[in-house]
């Protein structure tokens, strides 16, 4: 019998006193082991923008996310398959998770039409039409050869969608989940299902139960990290996670990337995260530190000889000053994007490592105030506004 394509172990369960639902775990897939809680940098086009794979090793990344829809458009999944698969193509020999194209159902809202069978997209590159069904989304991911594929789903904006729209999208997601499982035949690739339900507690609960009833290798908590508030997101997690209390599979909250928001989700029992946020804001000159954030485009840093953050082991902080990065951003030198991105990902992944250390030591509940302070008080909503 073949070994499972993904195996998740809970190494330290939540304490019996209920002070937290956070847990320490380990997810094993074909290309390696991911210690959880963990953050996945996003490599949309088979690259984390501005970084070499060696940079990803240095910042501490153990798994990255690649974008199925974008790689399907360019350079094409069949080409990547002919060239030996996504790992070889991008020179990354550690785990890769691919999304299904479902996120583009939201992000490309003006360029797509949804029906019960699938989604027709108009390419943002050349205007050509492309049809995504659950079967096609799975075929593309199997050709890419990622360690983890995701079922095709229909997310909606949680904070601004009507109950009727959420219900329709959730029902469709359930039908597409079953079709995704039926289409998935690659035994060396795991497949995760995606919970929807928006901010409607009953729909979120029903969706959690339905997705958990199917033979997925992991459970994604989708339809969040959008236009909802942090309190609304946390309330949605407080609906889903108790339902999954005895479920042995890994839990993945899609699209969340600010340290403070991830900390609160870990506290509620989430294991995996991904987001473009740390890298995206880095390219605007914003770097994260325990006190909050620094905008290196501000004039006050032009004569600042200090590193971005004392004691930080990243490529930028070991060798360069804030003044140098401030100069690079003003000169529009490409090195600025690399150095700032290395710092923000190091900050983020080091933060997750601190969480894991606290869970391993059994001190996480008591350290929550310190960890909240360490997170730099940057929430997803605040960071999104700052990066606009």
Secondary structure, DSSP 8 states (H G I E B T S, - for coil): ----S-EEEEEE---TT-S----EEEEEETTEEEEESEEEEEETTSS-TT--HHHHHHHT-SEEEE-HHHHHHTT-HHHHHHTT-HHHHHT--SEEEE--STHHHHHTGGGEEE-SSEEEEE-TTT--EEEEEHHHHHHHHHHHT-SEEE-------TTT--HHHHHHHHHHHHHHHHHHHHH---TTSEEEEEE--TT-HHHHHHHHHHHHTS--SEEEE-S-SSSS-HHHHHHHHHHHHHHTTT--SEEEETT---HHHHHHHHHTT--EEEESHHHHHHTTTEEEETTEEEETTSGGGTT--S-SSTT--SHHHHH--HHHHHHHHHHT-THHHHHHHHHHHHHHHHHHHHHHHHHHHT-HHHHHHHHHHHTTT--HHHHHHHH-
